[in-house]
Amino acid sequence: MSGPVVTVTLNPAIDQTVTLDTLRPGAVQHARSVRFNAGGKGVNVASCLADWGLPVVAAGILGGGNDTLFRALFADKGITDRFCRTPGATRVNIKLVHDGGTTDINLPGLVVTPETVAEMTRAVLALAGQGSLVVLAGSLPAGIAPGIYRDLTAALTRVGARVVLDTSGEPLNAALGEAATSLPFCVKPNRVELEDWLGHALPGPDNLVLAARGLLARGVGLVVVSLGEKGALFVSGKKALLASLPPIAGASTVGAGDAMVAGIVAALHSAVDLEGTARLATAFAAGKLGLPGPNLPPHAELEMLAKAVRIAALGNQ
């Protein structure tokens, strides 16, 4: 594929990452470090894709009152900025990294007007065309109806774009529901998000494969189900692969899911097969671990990780 990848982030955030030795609720404690990064799922995906060397356009909705970090990130990584600005401040998300895990505190976002939604929609459609890859990622701010990703997917599909969707809750329900006239080319829920959408548990890999194939039968081209430290399931056509790497001790998982989406998109951009997609996406997620902010390690390290990914075939037909 030629042309830039387009990422759409409707509810971006400034990520304030606070590192603690341990978290003791109700006690005064001192942070070891604090870091601020321009974030939001689509922004993180754009940043990782830029590190990989792909041309990227970042679109969506930003508060004009505190967009300095975003401008700096885009300028530093050569990402084209096509965000629509709206009055107010972009939200701040606090991530407490402690005891080998992360506690997220997500603050309220902007309240977006219908006029801003319409402006954003026009901007995104103007960027897309036949063969374009468009990433729709993240939660929604107040003022945007849950069906926005469903509607954007339909409009983008009509102009020949392929949509990669990474969201959850009501936006995911709407995008995959019976009222959707076009489904995304690729969806990347985690196990819990997929179970919530279906309304029942999916114990064991066979049930996950069955659920993924149900989406393929409705028109989705690729389903990726992230399974945390157990890796991720990749299902397309008649193949289902489980990809994994040994756990990396002491590494924070913040941003690993967004890096995996970037790896999926990078593989789609290069038209590699399902195994290549699984290897690259898993390498992106693993390579992100331990790095601050939405960043990837050098190509050589990612290529070594991709070769080390363990692949197992599941329920192939």
Sequence and secondary structure as in RCSB ss.txt:
>XXXX:A:sequence
MSGPVVTVTLNPAIDQTVTLDTLRPGAVQHARSVRFNAGGKGVNVASCLADWGLPVVAAGILGGGNDTLFRALFA
DKGITDRFCRTPGATRVNIKLVHDGGTTDINLPGLVVTPETVAEMTRAVLALAGQGSLVVLAGSLPAGIAPGIYR
DLTAALTRVGARVVLDTSGEPLNAALGEAATSLPFCVKPNRVELEDWLGHALPGPDNLVLAARGLLARGVGLVVV
SLGEKGALFVSGKKALLASLPPIAGASTVGAGDAMVAGIVAALHSAVDLEGTARLATAFAAGKLGLPGPNLPPHA
ELEMLAKAVRIAALGNQ
>XXXX:A:secstr
  S EEEEESS EEEEEEE S   TTS    SEEEEEEE HHHHHHHHHHHHT  EEEEEEEEGGG HHHHHHHH
HHT EEEEEEESS  EEEEEEEETTEEEEEE    B  HHHHHHHHHHHHHH  TT EEEEES   BTS TTHHH
HHHHHHHHTT EEEEE  HHHHHHHHSTT SS  SEE  BHHHHHHHHTS   HHHHHHHHHHHHHHTT SEEEE
E GGG EEEEETTEEEEEE    TT   TTHHHHHHHHHHHHHHHT  HHHHHHHHHHHHHHHTT SSS    HH
HHHHHHHH EEEE S  
